[in-house]
């Protein structure tokens, strides 16, 4: 591996410059870097081999940031050490912020199997069930253990805010958005059927989830160190939205509008991560919901270069490096691809470079580092 800029021994993060660039207040010669989720397997490899700092492994259920959210203080020192590593990684890799999500825990039906990804085989992989989930009828709704927003929901956020290096920000989100939680609790198939057969139940579930997240954000935004809300809610797949655009407009986007309004009232931007082809609702997201930025791009579905043409002067565009190419290209070819993306998307500003989705465990570490190295040159 050739000599790389990253990791950086003495970084100089500047969250205000990042936010100004994304808002179009500054146009930078080179784009900032950004990321939404980075797998701990990648972090551990870089930590041990390049940063020279001991990595802290935790049981799967204690990996809270964007994970299961089942908070436990049974080993608080271990949790704190793990959070210290999270902060140190984002810092030394040249990001202007730490990003992670917490929130109220809404237990759902998950399917489990062994994780077959390299270096991750000691972990379990979970994915959401499609049907026969927690809420199938009114009785299930009444019996579901709906949580309340408590001080405990903010431990991780307050710890990170209290341990940020100078100049660094913290972007956060409620792990899973209102649509994702509804499809997890009801099951995707049953959600689709109930949108026709029992619409009042769907609306009641959605509004219950929406209110919980809203209450969480009201308290979250009271913290000074919160730089932005970067909410994830996957509305689409390869060819279209997962449910009809009209149903998204009626029942789900109004909640995102409330979250965006709340952010703007507290002088914070509201960025949205949403996978898949969601072109049918992008005008709604920009003009009505008033998102400040969009993340998650895939060359075969929603390439960032096309997004730049369509929306790049109205919102910021985050990421854009196709995951398939990030996983498979040789480093020299990846450099050319990253450079082409930067050369097209950076003029005019409102752009940060990073993966189109996340850095999962199967991305070659050399490719992840190559992307960052090229971005910083």
C-alpha positions in Angstrom: 0.0 0.0 0.0 1.5 3.4 -1.0 1.9 6.1 1.6 -1.5 7.6 2.5 -2.6 10.9 4.1 -4.9 9.0 6.5 -4.9 8.4 9.4 -3.9 11.9 10.4 -1.8 12.3 13.5 -2.8 15.9 14.2 -6.1 16.6 12.5 -7.7 20.0 12.4 -11.5 19.4 12.3 -13.7 22.4 11.5 -17.4 21.5 11.8 -18.5 25.1 11.2 -16.6 25.1 7.8 -18.3 21.8 7.0 -21.8 23.1 7.8 -21.2 26.4 5.9 -20.0 24.5 2.8 -23.0 22.2 2.9 -25.3 25.3 3.2 -23.7 26.9 0.2 -22.2 29.7 2.3 -18.7 28.7 1.4 -17.3 27.0 -1.7 -14.2 25.0 -1.0 -11.4 24.0 -3.3 -11.7 20.4 -2.2 -14.8 18.9 -0.7 -15.1 17.7 2.9 -15.3 14.0 3.6 -18.4 12.5 5.0 -19.7 9.1 6.1 -22.9 7.7 7.6 -22.0 4.4 9.1 -18.6 2.7 9.4 -18.5 -1.0 10.4 -16.5 -1.7 13.6 -14.5 -4.4 11.7 -13.0 -1.7 9.5 -12.4 0.6 12.5 -10.6 -2.1 14.4 -8.3 -3.0 11.5 -7.2 0.7 11.1 -6.9 1.2 14.8 -4.7 -1.7 15.4 -2.5 -1.5 12.3 -2.3 2.2 11.6 -3.3 4.3 14.6 -1.6 2.1 17.1 -4.3 2.3 19.7 -6.0 -0.7 21.4 -9.4 -1.5 20.1 -12.2 -2.2 22.5 -14.5 -5.1 21.5 -18.0 -5.2 23.0 -20.8 -7.7 23.0 -23.0 -7.2 20.0 -25.9 -5.9 22.1 -23.8 -3.0 23.5 -22.9 -1.6 20.1 -25.5 1.2 20.5 -24.6 3.8 17.8 -27.1 2.9 15.1 -27.4 -0.7 16.5 -30.0 -2.4 18.7 -30.5 0.6 21.1 -31.1 -1.8 24.0 -29.2 0.3 26.5 -27.5 -1.3 29.5 -25.2 0.2 32.1 -24.0 -3.2 33.3 -20.5 -2.4 32.1 -20.3 1.3 31.8 -16.5 1.5 31.7 -16.4 -0.8 28.7 -19.1 1.3 26.9 -17.1 4.5 27.7 -13.9 3.0 26.3 -15.8 1.9 23.2 -17.2 5.4 22.7 -13.7 6.9 23.1 -12.5 4.7 20.3 -15.4 5.8 18.1 -14.5 9.5 18.7 -10.8 8.8 18.1 -11.5 7.0 14.8 -13.6 9.8 13.2 -11.1 12.3 14.5 -7.9 10.7 13.1 -9.5 9.8 9.8 -10.0 13.4 9.0 -13.8 13.9 9.5 -15.1 17.1 10.9 -17.7 15.3 13.0 -18.5 12.1 14.8 -21.7 10.5 13.6 -23.8 8.0 15.5 -27.4 7.3 16.4 -29.2 6.3 19.6 -32.8 6.8 20.6 -35.7 5.0 22.2 -35.7 1.3 21.9 -38.6 -0.3 19.9 -38.1 -4.1 20.0 -39.1 -5.7 16.8 -39.0 -9.2 15.2 -35.5 -10.0 13.9 -34.2 -13.0 12.1 -30.7 -14.1 13.1 -27.9 -16.1 11.5 -24.1 -16.3 11.6 -22.3 -13.3 10.0 -20.2 -14.8 7.2 -18.3 -11.6 6.4 -14.5 -11.9 6.7 -13.2 -11.1 10.3 -16.8 -10.9 11.5 -17.7 -14.5 11.8 -18.0 -14.3 15.6 -20.9 -11.9 15.3 -24.6 -12.5 14.5 -26.2 -10.9 11.5 -29.8 -9.8 11.9 -32.4 -8.6 9.4 -36.0 -7.7 9.8 -38.8 -10.1 9.3 -41.4 -9.5 6.6 -44.5 -10.7 8.3 -45.9 -12.1 11.6 -44.2 -9.2 13.5 -45.1 -7.4 16.7 -48.1 -5.5 15.6 -50.7 -7.2 13.4 -53.9 -5.9 14.9 -55.4 -3.4 17.4 -54.9 -5.9 20.3 -51.2 -6.1 19.5 -50.9 -2.4 19.4 -52.4 -2.1 22.9 -50.2 -4.8 24.3 -47.0 -3.5 22.7 -44.5 -2.2 25.3 -44.4 1.4 24.0 -41.4 3.2 25.6 -41.1 6.7 27.0 -38.3 9.1 26.3 -36.2 9.2 29.4 -32.8 10.6 30.5 -31.3 7.2 29.8 -31.9 7.7 26.1 -29.2 10.4 26.0 -26.3 8.8 27.9 -24.3 8.1 24.7 -25.1 11.4 23.1 -24.1 13.4 26.2 -20.9 11.3 26.6 -19.8 12.0 23.0 -20.7 15.7 23.2 -18.6 16.0 26.4 -15.6 14.3 24.8 -15.3 15.9 21.4 -11.9 17.3 20.3 -11.7 21.0 19.6 -13.4 22.0 16.3 -15.3 18.7 16.0 -19.0 18.3 15.8 -21.5 15.6 16.5 -24.2 14.6 13.9 -26.7 12.2 15.2 -30.1 10.6 14.4 -32.8 8.5 15.9 -31.7 5.0 14.9 -34.3 3.9 12.3 -36.8 6.4 11.0 -40.6 6.5 11.3 -41.1 4.4 8.1 -38.4 1.9 9.0 -39.8 1.4 12.5 -43.4 1.0 11.2 -42.2 -1.6 8.7 -40.2 -3.4 11.4 -43.1 -3.4 13.9 -45.8 -4.4 11.5 -43.7 -6.3 8.9 -43.3 -5.1 5.4 -45.9 -7.4 3.9 -48.5 -6.8 6.6 -47.8 -3.0 6.4 -48.7 -3.2 2.7 -51.8 -5.2 3.3 -52.9 -2.9 6.1 -52.5 0.2 4.0 -55.5 -1.2 2.2 -57.3 -3.3 4.8 -56.8 -1.4 8.0 -55.5 2.1 7.3 -56.5 3.5 10.7 -54.2 1.0 12.4 -51.3 2.0 10.1 -51.9 5.7 10.8 -52.1 5.1 14.6 -48.8 3.1 14.6 -47.0 5.7 12.4 -48.2 8.6 14.6 -47.2 6.8 17.8 -43.7 6.3 16.4 -43.6 9.8 15.0 -44.5 11.4 18.3 -41.8 9.3 20.2 -39.1 10.4 17.7 -40.3 14.0 17.9 -40.1 14.0 21.7 -36.7 12.5 21.5 -35.5 15.3 19.1 -37.0 18.1 21.2 -34.8 17.0 24.1 -31.8 16.2 21.9 -31.7 19.6 20.3 -31.3 21.2 23.7 -27.7 20.0 23.7 -25.2 22.6 22.5 -22.8 20.3 20.8 -25.3 18.7 18.4 -24.3 20.0 14.9 -27.0 18.4 12.7 -29.6 15.7 12.6 -28.7 13.1 9.9 -31.8 10.9 10.0 -32.0 7.6 8.1 -35.3 6.3 6.7 -35.0 4.0 3.7 -38.0 4.7 1.5 -36.9 2.9 -1.7 -35.2 0.0 -3.4 -33.6 -0.4 -6.9 -36.6 0.7 -9.0 -39.0 2.7 -6.9 -40.3 3.5 -3.5 -41.2 0.6 -1.2 -44.8 1.8 -0.8 -46.6 4.2 -3.0 -45.3 7.8 -3.1 -48.8 9.0 -2.1 -48.8 6.9 1.0 -45.4 8.3 1.9 -46.7 11.8 1.4 -49.8 11.3 3.5 -48.4 9.4 6.5 -44.6 9.5 6.7 -43.2 12.7 5.1 -45.3 14.9 7.5 -43.2 13.6 10.4 -40.0 14.3 8.6 -41.3 17.8 8.0 -41.9 18.2 11.7 -38.3 17.0 12.4 -36.9 19.4 9.8 -38.9 22.3 11.2 -37.7 21.5 14.7 -34.1 21.5 13.5 -34.5 24.8 11.7 -36.1 26.4 14.8 -32.9 25.3 16.7 -30.5 26.5 13.9 -29.5 23.0 12.8 -29.6 21.4 9.4 -31.7 18.3 8.7 -30.0 15.8 6.4 -31.7 12.7 5.2 -30.2 9.3 4.4 -32.6 7.3 2.3 -31.7 4.3 0.1 -33.1 3.3 -3.2 -34.8 5.2 -6.1 -36.9 7.8 -4.4 -37.0 10.4 -7.3 -40.8 10.4 -7.1 -40.7 12.1 -3.7 -37.6 14.2 -4.0 -39.5 17.4 -4.8 -41.6 16.8 -1.8 -38.5 16.3 0.4 -36.9 19.5 -0.9 -39.9 21.9 -1.2 -42.2 20.6 1.5 -40.2 18.7 4.1 -37.3 21.1 3.5 -34.4 18.7 4.0 -31.0 20.4 3.8 -29.1 17.5 2.3 -29.5 14.0 0.8 -27.4 10.9 1.4 -27.3 7.5 -0.2 -26.5 7.2 -3.9 -25.9 4.1 -6.1 -24.7 4.3 -9.7 -27.3 1.8 -11.1 -30.2 3.4 -9.2 -29.6 7.0 -8.2 -26.1 8.2 -9.3 -24.8 11.3 -7.5 -23.7 12.9 -10.8 -27.4 12.9 -11.9 -28.5 14.1 -8.5 -26.0 17.0 -8.8 -27.7 18.1 -12.1 -31.2 17.9 -10.6 -30.8 19.1 -7.1 -27.3 20.2 -6.4 -28.1 23.9 -6.3 -30.9 23.4 -3.7 -29.6 20.9 -1.2 -26.2 19.5 -0.3 -25.3 16.0 -1.6 -23.4 13.7 0.7 -21.3 10.7 -0.3 -21.7 9.3 -3.8 -19.0 6.7 -4.2 -20.8 3.6 -5.3 -20.5 0.7 -2.9 -20.1 -1.9 -5.6 -17.1 0.1 -7.1 -15.7 0.7 -3.6 -15.8 -3.0 -2.9 -14.5 -4.3 -6.3 -12.3 -1.8 -8.0 -8.5 -2.0 -7.8 -7.1 1.0 -5.9 -5.7 2.8 -8.9 -9.0 2.5 -10.8 -10.9 3.6 -7.6 -8.8 6.7 -7.5 -9.8 7.7 -11.0 -13.5 7.0 -10.2 -13.3 9.1 -7.0 -11.5 11.9 -8.8 -14.1 11.9 -11.6 -16.9 12.2 -9.0 -15.2 15.1 -7.2 -14.4 16.9 -10.4 -18.1 16.8 -11.4 -19.8 17.4 -8.1 -17.6 19.8 -6.2 -17.9 22.9 -8.5 -20.6 25.1 -7.0 -20.1 23.5 -3.6 -22.8 21.9 -1.4 -21.0 18.5 -1.7 -19.1 16.2 0.6 -17.4 13.0 -0.7 -17.7 9.6 0.9 -19.3 6.3 0.2 -22.7 6.2 -1.4 -24.2 4.3 1.6 -21.8 3.2 4.3 -18.6 1.3 4.9 -19.7 -2.3 5.6 -17.3 -5.0 6.8 -16.7 -6.4 3.3 -15.2 -3.2 1.9 -11.4 -3.7 1.5 -9.6 -1.5 4.0 -7.2 -0.4 1.3 -10.1 0.8 -0.8 -11.7 2.8 2.0 -8.3 4.4 2.7 -7.7 5.1 -1.0 -11.1 6.9 -1.3 -10.2 9.2 1.6 -6.6 9.7 0.4 -7.8 10.8 -3.0 -10.5 13.1 -1.5 -7.9 14.9 0.6 -5.5 15.6 -2.2 
